[in-house]
Amino acid sequence: MDDLSRFKQTYFDESAELLAVAEAGLLRLAPGEIDMDEVNAIFRAVHSIKGGGGAFGFNDLVAFAHEFETVMDGVRNAEIPVSTELVDTLIRANDVLARLLAHAADETEAPAGTTDDTVAALRRFLDKTGEPVDGAPAAIQAAAGFYPDDEDDEAGIFGDALAAIQAARDDQPGSAAGPVPEGKVRWTIVFRPKAELLLSGNEPTYMLRALRRLGEAEVVCHLDRLPSLRDLDAELLHLSWTVTLLADPQVDRARIDDVFEFVADDCDIRISAEAPPPAIIAPAIIPSAEPVTPTPAANLPEPVAPAAAPAIPTATPAATTSGAAGAAKPGDGAKRTNGGSDHAGPTAHTIRVDLDKIDRLVNMVGEMVITQAMIAEHLRDLPPGQFQELLEGLEGLAQHTRELRESVMSIRAQPVSSVFSRMPRLVRECAAVTGKEVMLVTTGETTEVDKTVVENLVDPLTHMIRNSIDHGLEGPEERERVGKPRAGTVHLSAAHRSGRIVIEVTDDGRGINRAKVLSKAIEKGLVQPGASLSDEEIDHLIFLPGFSTADQVSNLSGRGVGMDVVRRNISSLGGRIGVYSTPGEGSRFVLSLPLTLAVLDGMVISVGEERFVLPLTNIVESLRPKPADLHGLVNKCDVMMARGEYVRLVHLHRLFGIPKAIDDATKGLVVLVETEDGSRLGLVVDEVLGQQQVVIKSLESNFRRLDGVAAATILGDGRVALILDVAGLREMSRHGSGAGTGNASGGPPPSPSLPAPADKSDQHQRQTV
């Protein structure tokens, strides 16, 4: 076991992925809508977990997984009908399996009775099919006809069963044991497992059934190793089998090897093939050809013995196959989860790398970016026309650094599907608790974002979806009264927009009851009585600590900590959250997050003696306006006519209190920027100094959070510059923080626009609960 200890972490990592595959498949199971590929994928996931657990000696886990996969085997053989009760039980079984894996990883014993209720529930489904649930292993009972009541018959206990099996094998034309029909291949598989096979969690009957799925099979059970009844150990396997398989030519040796993939080390397996004799070509067709002599089957070359395939990966954790599809290879000859055949072509090769190693690589790339910027800063002082080769080399270095940075970032990038896939389970549970009918629609699951961001999305999305179901959606009867479908819809989407990732949670419920929100806020002392708040300000009250409109505390809500946690978690990632609600139509929560937390392309600007960085993805253009383009609203703000529309002007030196800066926009520059929701601002600056890659340094972890500032960076001359948050600047200007007052009149104020809806070009995935 010590030799295998180094593979344990790989086993636990892959088991977590397999559990996710199983849960996703179970959530898609529904009565009357059975996808056998999905069922096979669930079965393989559980079987893979069981096989690895047996290799490490996790006996409790193996025993429970055996119960789980037995029921799944009944489902895929159409012996157990799919029902809502069955799916609920299997989901609970998946949770129990996850807990057993957690205890195994912590090297602790699971509490007594952890699996009892779930095992009893699983066995109730087996009882309905007549499958044995107690006593000797199912393989022995099924293959040999063993019954506990026959204890007195030691010598001939299995004689009748063996005779019946032998009698089933005859030479009838077209049978597996008769002559080989044209267009078929007869395979002979001798399967002699070791006595300890059952202890590793493997079940021979599953392999025999898998062979039957490949073609017409005759199975003969050999009892030559069977001891007397007094010496029989029910935990050991004393049987062997010979299988004669008549299959199509498409069933090759690799398909048969896949059946025994998990037991190759624990069995003696011999496989040989026999094809029909080739037809003799008539002389009339090819006069010069000699008659072809049929090749006896005995002279066919013996196929190469299958390579041993251990039940767990045998590579180091840094070089094992990653992903559930790679870990859960079919052992039953069925199709893989991607819908293709078992051997459709070369597979993609991946490796599992410790995240700390990638983080170190990201940090090193960041240091390279800073060093390259410093060299470029010093070379700016060189006389023009000199050291041309050095300057060209520096430009090439900058290009390579950029490509290296993008490659490293792509390694850290993960699709948000890893988070979205957890939400159908959440919706199902919330719908059951609230008694509502809910349909979840997901869009943009393939949108990629930095792994650190992905890991921190689970809690915010969980709180937001619970909030939408509990507070937003009406009950089925109420929805029918107002002319809505009985089932409410929660739409979860993700998309890239303006260099950021935008995630939206939308529901078609009743919307935010602003009167109730304001009343509760005054009641809890969060707002002064008589305060006049806009609709937007009232909507944002739900993010205050301790705020809740629930009349009573439930398992879903009522304690006033959910939405506060959402805003705090999103802010810690350098993101923002907005809420937009229409009474009677629903609400939309919009999360805006940075794509990466490491490096970005920015434009360096100067305001007075200070330097700031604007993310390049936010910049539309820079211009110097004419006096006729500038307008002002008394005691409100300055606006500028740009491309036929009025844009709010934000004087950065007023906002941050910077002296010696240019105050007249006609003498400085206006940088037109756009937020991810499509609204525009005009930032008044002194000068645009140039484009540069910058390394993002968190302000919150090193100092504290600042309004209007996303992060900080180090410039090429060693100075620290702040990276501006365009949406934060917009909010500061709206609330009058340093907003300029114009001395001219005319021109309407800019109207804030709502975020654009998510891109609907992505394929929709619907999950009905």
N, C-alpha and C positions, 0 to 999 in steps of 0.2 A: 504493500500500500504506500510505503514511503516513496517508491519509484513513481507513483502516479500523483503524489501530492502536488507536484508542480503544475499539473493539468487542471486542478480543481477550479481555479479562478476562471479559466477558459470555459469549463463546464457550466459554471454558474452564470457567466455572461451570456453564453449561448442559450441556456435554459430560460433566462429572462426574455430573450428574443422569441423563443419558441412559445412561451406563455402568452406573449403579445399576439403572436400569430393565431394561437388557439382561441384566445378571447375574441379577436376580431372575427374569426370564422364563426364562433358560436353566436355572436350578436347578429350575424347575417342569416342564421338558420331560422326558418319559420315553417309552420305546417303548410304543406302543399307547394313549397318553393325550395325544394332540396337540390342543392348543387353538389353532386358527388365529388367533384374535385375539391370542393370546400371541406366536405366530410373527411376525405382522405388526408387533406392537409392537417386537419385537427388531430386525426388519429396518428399521423406520423410525428407530429410535434410531441404528443404525450408519450408515444413509444420511444422517441429519442431521449426524452428526459428520463424515462424509466431505465433505458439501456445504460446511460451514463451513470445513473444512480446506483445501479447494480454493480458496476465496475468499482465504485468507490465504497461499496458496503453500506449505503443508506437504505437499510432494510425497510423502515417504516415508509419511506417515500416510495420505494419500489412496490410495496404491497398495495399502497393506495393507488398509485398510477396504474397498477394492473387492473384494479376494479374500474377505474376510469376508462381505460382503453378497451376493456371487455364490453362495456356499454357502447362505446363508439364503434366497435367492430360489429355489434348487433345493428347499429344504425346503418352502417354502410352495406350490410348484407340484407337490409330491408326486413330484419327480424324485429326491430323495435321501431315503431312509428314515431315520427317527430311531432312533438306537442309542445305547447308553451310550458307545461310543467317540466318536461324533459329538458328543455333548453335552460330553464331557471336552475334546475339541479346541476346540469353540466357546468354552468357558469360558477355556481358555488363550489363545485369540485375543482375548477381551475384556480379559484381563490385559495382553497385548502392546499392545493399543490404548491402554490406560491409561498404559503406560510411554511410548509415543510422544507422547501428549498431555502428559505431564510434561516430556519433553525439549523439546517445542515451547513450553511455558509458560516453561521456563528458558532458552529460546533457545540450546539446546545440541544437538549432533548425537547421535543414538542410536548406540551402539557398532555396529560392523560385524557383521552376522550376527544382529542382534536378532530379526529376523522370519523368518529362513530356515527354521528347523525348523517353525515354525507354518504358514508358507505352504506348505511341502511337505506337511504333514499335511492342510491344507485342500484342496489340489489332488488328493490321493489320492481324496477323495470326488467331486470333479468328474470324474476319470478314469473312474470307474465309471458315470457317466451319459452319457459321450460328449461332454461339453461341451468346447469348445476352451479350452486353458489357456495357450497361448503364441502368438506371432505377432501378427497384426493384431487390433485390438479386436474383442470378441465381437459388437458391434452390426453392424460391417461384414461380418464373416463370415456372421452369421445372415441378414442382410437381402439381401446381394448375392451370396452364394455364392463368395466369394474364397478361392482356394487358392494357396499359394505355388508349386505346381508349374506353374501356368499362366502363367509369366512372359512367354512369347513371344506370347501373344494379347493385344495392346494394344487393338485396336479393339472386338472383340466379346467380351471376357472376361465381361461381365455380361449379354450379350444373352439367352442362354437363361433365366437366372434371372428377368430382367425379363418375358420373354414368359410364363413360367409364372405369375408373379404377376398379370399382366394377364389371363391366361386364367381365373384363379380368380374374377374379378369378372364376373358375368353378371347377367341380369335374371330369374332364376328367381323365381317367386312365393314370398314369405316370406323371401327372402334380404335381406341388408343393402342390396343395390343395387336391389332390385325395388320395386314399389309399397309404400307405407307401410301396413301392416296397421292395422286399427282398434285403438285402445288402445295404440299404440306411437308413439314419436317418433324420427325419423331425424335424427341429428346428423352434420354434415360437419366434420371437423377437419383443417385444413391445418397441418402441423407442419414448419417449416423451421428447424432449429437452426443456430446459427453454427458455423463450422468449429472454433472453439476449445472447443466444449462438452465434449468428452472430457477436456480438460485440467483442467476444474473438478471432475472426479470424478463427473460425471453420466453415466448410461447410458441411451440412448434406448430400448433394448429393454425396459427395466423399465416405461417409460411406455406403450409399445404393449401390453404384457401387462396393465397396469392398466386400459387402456381395454377390452380384451377381457373383463375381469371385470365391466364395467358392462352388458354386453349382447352382442348378436351383431355382430361387427365384421369388416369387410373392409379389409385394409391394402394399399395400393399404394405401392411404393417408387419414388421418382424419382431418376434418375441423371444429370440434366442438368448438374449441377455437378461430375461426376466427371472428374478429369484423366486423362491417359494414365498408363500403369503406371510409366514412368520418373519422372514428376513426382508420383506418389502419395506422400503423407506419411501413414503409418499412424497417427500421433498426431492427425491432423486429421479432421474429419467432413465428408464431401462429399455426404451423402445427405439427402433430405427425404422426407416421407411424407404421404399423404392417407388418412385413416381415415373410413370410412362406418360409423357406429355406429347400430344399431337397438336402442333401449332402452325400458324402461318409463317412464311419465310421472314416476315417483318419482326418476328420475335427472335432476336439474336441472343448470343451467349451473354452479352452484357445485361440484357433484361432479366435473365435468369439469375445472374450473379447479384443483381440488385436485391432480389428476394432474400438472399442470405447475407446481406451486407453486414448486419449487426451481429451475426453469429459465426462468421467465418473462422474466428480463432477458437471457437468452442465446439467445432464439428469437423467430421471427416466427410467432405462433400466430393462426389465424383460425378462428372457430367459428360455425357457423350451424345453425339448426334447421328441420326440416320436419315438420309434423304432418299427419295424414290430413284430407281435406276434411270439414267438418262435414256431418252428414246433413240432407237437406231435410225440413222438417216438413210432414206431410201436411195438406191443407186440412180433411180430415174431423176432425182433432184440434183445429186452431185455424183456424176458417174465415176470420177476418179477416186472417190473416198472409199477407204476400207471400212467394213462394218466395225462399229464401236462396241467393244466388249463391256458389258455392265460391270461396274465396280462393286464388289461385295461390300456390304456395310462393315464387315470386320476389318477391311483394309483401309477404311477411312482413318485419317490421322487423328490421334487422340487430342482433343482440344487442350489448350494450356490450362492448368489448374488455376482457379481464381486466386487473385492476390488476397492476402489476409487483410481484412478491414476491421480494425478495433472498434469497440462500441463507443469510444470517445476519441476526440482528436488527438493525434500523436505528434503534433508540431508544437513549438513553443508558443506561448500566448501572443507573442509579437508577430507570428507568421501563420496564424490559423485562418481558416476561411471564415469570413464575416457574414452576418446576415442570417435570417431565419431560413431562407431558401437554401442556402448552402449547408446549414446544419441539419435540416430535416429532409435528408434525401429519402426517396421512396424505397421502402423495403418490401413493397408488395406489388411491384410492377405497374402500379397505377401512374397516371400522369402527374407531373410536378405541378406545383401551385401556379406556375406562370402559364399554364395552359398548353405548353408545348409537350412534345414527346420526351421520353427519358434521355434520348441520345440525339437530339435534334442538331447539335453542333457544339462548337467550343464554348465553354462557359467563361464568364468574366472572372479574373483572378483578383482577389482582394486580400488584404492583410489586416490584422487587428493590431493597432498601435496604441500604446498608453497615451492618454490625453496630455499628461505632463510633458511628454516629449514634444508634442505638437506645440504646446504653450511655449516651451523653451525656444523652439524654432521661430515662432511668431515674434517673441521678444528679440531674438537675434536679428530678424529682418527689420524690426523697428529701429534697432541700433544702427543697422546699415543705412537706413533711410536718413537718420539724423547725421551720420558721418558724411554721407554723400552731399547733404545740404550744406554742411559746414565747408566742405571742399569747394563746392560751387560758389559759396559766399566769398571765399578768399580769392578765387580766380576771377571774380568780377572786376577786381582792381588792376588786372593785367592790361598793358597797352593793347589797343585793338590791332589785329593783324599778326600778333606774335603768339607763339605757342598754339598754333592752330590745331596741330595733332593732339595736343593735350586736351584742348577744349572738345575736340571730336570724341576723344576717348571718354571724357567725362559724360558727354551726351549719351554715348553707348552704355556706359555704366548706369546712368539714370534709367535708360530703357530696360536694361536687364533687371535692375532692382525692382522696377514696376512689375515686370512679368513674374519675378520671383514672389513678390508680395501677393499678386493675384492668385498664383498657384497655391501658396500657403493658405490664403483665405479660403480657396475652394476646398482644401482638405478639411478645414474646420466647418465648412458649410454643411448643413443638414436640411432636408425637407421638413416642413412643419407637419407632415403627415404623421410623424412619430408622436406628436401632441394631439393632432386632430383624431387619431385613431382611438384615443381614450375617451373621447366625448360621447360616442353612442352609448357606452355603458352608463355613463353619468346621466344622460337623458332618460334612458330606460328606467333607472332607479328613481329619479326625480318624478317621472310620470307616474310610477307606481305609488309613491308616497302621497302625491297631491291628487291622484285620481283624475289626472288630465290626459288627454290624447295629444301626443307631441310627435312631430316629424322633424328630424334633423336633416338639414341640407348643408353639405360642405362643398366649398369651391376653392381651388388654388392650393390643393394639398401638396403639390410638387414645388411650391415656392420655397427657395432655399434661404437660410439665414444662419448666422453664426451659432455654433453649438451652445455657447454660453447663454445666448438669448433664448434658444429653444428650451433649454433646461429650466429657465425661469418663467416660462409661459404657462405651465400647467396650473399653478394655483390661481393666477388671475383669470384664466379662461374658465376654470371650475366655478369660481365665485360668480362670474358674470352670467354663465349659462344657468346656474341655479337661480340667480336673481331674475332672469328673464322668464323662467318657467314658473317660479313661485309667485312673483309680483306682477309680471307682465302679462302672461297668457291667462285668458279667462277659462272657466270650466266649459265642458262640451255643451251643456244646456244653455249657458249664457251666450256662447258664441253663436249657437243656432238662433237665439232670439234676436241678435243684432245682424243676422244675415251672413255670418262667417262660417266656414267649414268647421265641423266638430273638432278636427285635429288642428291644433296650432302649429305654426312653423317657426323654427329657430334656424337662422341661416348663419353659418360660420364660414368666413372667407378670409383669404390672405392674398396679397398682391404686392409687387414692388412698385413704389411710386416716389419719384423725386429722390432717389438714392436711399430710401428708407423702406421698411416693411410695414405695411398697413394691414392690421387684422380687425375685422368687423364682426360684431355679434348683433344680429338683427332679429327682432321678433315681430309678429303681426298681432300683438295683443292690444291691451287697452291704453298703453302709453303711460307716462308719468302723471299721476294725479298731483298737479302742482299745488293746489289748495291744501291737500292733506300733507304734502311735504313741508310746506311753509308753516302750517299749524304745528306739526310735530317738532320742527326746528325751534319754534318759539317756545313750545312746551318744555323742551329739553334745555333751554337757555343757550342754544347755539346761535340764535338770531334775536336781536332786540325787538320787542313788540313795537309795531308801527313802522318797521323798516320797509322801504320800498325797493324791491328787488326785481330785476328783469327775469324773463322766462329762463334765459341761459344761466343766470346766477342761481335761480331756484333749482334747476336741474342738477347743478354741481353740488348742491347741499348733500346729496346722497353719499358723497365721498368723505364727509366729515366723520371723525372718529366718534363712535357711539351712536351714530344716527341709524334709525330703522323705522319704517312705517308699519311693520308687522304688529298686529294686535296681540299676538301671543308668540312665545318662543317655541320653535319647532326644531326638528333635526336639520332643516334646510336653512332657516333664517330666523331673525328676531333679536339677535344679540348686538347688532350694529358694528360688527367687525369686518364683514366681508369686503365691501367696496372700499373701505379705508385701506385694507391690505392690498387691494388691487392697485390703487393709485401709488401707494408706497413702493410696491414691487416694480411697477412700471417706471417710476421716477428713478429708482436705483439703477436701472438699465439705460438711463439717458433718454427715456421715452416720455410720451404724453398720452393722456386719455381724454376723450371728449364724448359727450352724450348729446344726442339729438332725438327729440321725442315729439310725436304728433298725437294728441289725445284721440283715442278711438282707433288709431291706425297702427300704433306700435312705437318701438324705440330702437335706436341704433347706437351702440357703443363702439367707438373707434379708438384702437390702439395704434400709436405711431412709434416705431422702434428703429434704432440704427441697425443697418445690415451687419455691421461688424463693430467690434469694440477695440480695434487695433490700429489700423492705418486708414487714412482717407486722403483724397485729392482736395486741396483747398486753394483759395485765392487769398493772398496776404494783403490786407488793407491797412492804411494808417489813419488814425484820428488823433490830432495833436501829436504828442510824442509817444503814443501808445500804438501797439500793433495788434491786430485781430486777424483771425482766420475765418473765412466764410466757406462752408462746404461747396464744392464746385457744382454739385448736383442741384443746389438751390438757386444758382445764379442764372438769370435770363439774359441780361445785358447790363452794360454800364454806359452812362451818358451824362452830358452836361446840359441841363435844361436852360431854356430861354426864360426871361422874366415873364413873358406872356403865358408860359405853361404852368406857372405857380399860382395857387389860389389858397385862400385860408378861410377857415370857419372860426368865427369869434369864440374864444374860450374853448375851442374844440381841438383842432389839429390843422396841420398844413397838408394840402393835397397837391398832386401834380397830374397834369394831363399827359399820359403816356400811351401811345398806340391807340388812341381813341377812347380810353377809359381813365377814370380818376383813380389814382393810387395814393394811399396814405403815405406821407413822408415821416420818417423816423430819424431825428438827429441823434446820432449815437453819442456825441459829446454831451448833449443835454441828458440823455438817458443815464449815462454813467458818470456825469460830473467831471468831464475831462477838460482841463484848461488849454488855452492856446490852440484851439481847433477852429477850422473854417466854419462859420455859421451860415454864410450865404451859399445856398445850393448852386447858384449860377457861377460861383467862383470855385467851388469844389467839384465833386462828382456825386452822382446818384447811381447806386448799384441796385438795379431792379432784381428782386428775389421773389421766389415762389415757394410756398409751403406745399406739403404733400396733399392738402385738401384743395389746392388750386388757387387760393387767395394770394394776392401780391402785395408787396411792400416796396417802398423806395428808401433805401438806407443812404443818408447823407454822410459822406466820408471825405477826407482830405485828398487821398490818393490811392490808386491801386498799384501795388508794388510788384505783383507777379504771382504766377501759379507755382505751387509746391506741394509735394507729398509731405504729410505731417503724421507724426505718431500720436495717437490719442492717449492722454493721461487723465485718469479720473480725478475730478476735483473733490467729489464727495469722500473718497477714500483717503485723500491726502490733505484736504482742507475742509470745505463745507460746500453745500449746494448754493449756487448763485442764480438768481432769476436772469433769464436771457442768455445764459452761458451753458453750453453742453459739456465742455471739457476744456483741457489745456494742452499745450504742446510746447516743444522746444524748437526754436528756429535755428537756422544755420549759423547765426552769430552768437548763439548761446542764450538769447533772450527768451523768456517765457511769454507766450502769447495765448490769449483765450480764444477758444473755438466757439463761435456764436451759435445760438439756437434761434433760428429764424422764427419759428412759431412762438417761442417764448418772448421774443422782441415784440411780436404782434400783440400778445396779451398784455405786456407791460404798457405799450402805447395806448391800447384800448382803455386801460384803467387809469390813464392820465399820469403815469410815472414818467415825468420828463417830457411829456408830449408838448410840442411847440404850439404856440398860438399864432395864427397868421395875422398879417396886417392888411390883407386884401380880402375881398368878398367874392362870392360867385362860385359855382360848382357844387354839386351835391356831395355829401359825404360818401365814402366808400361803403357799400353794403356787404357785410360778411357773408360769404357763401358757404353752404354746407359741403361737407366732403362728398366727392363724387363716389358713386357706387362702385363696388368691386368689379373687376373685369369679368364679364360673364362668358368669355370665350373658353374658360376652363371647363372641363367636363364635370358635370354635377354628379355627386354621389349621394343618394338618398337613403336614409335609414328611418324606417317607420317603427315606432314604439307603441 
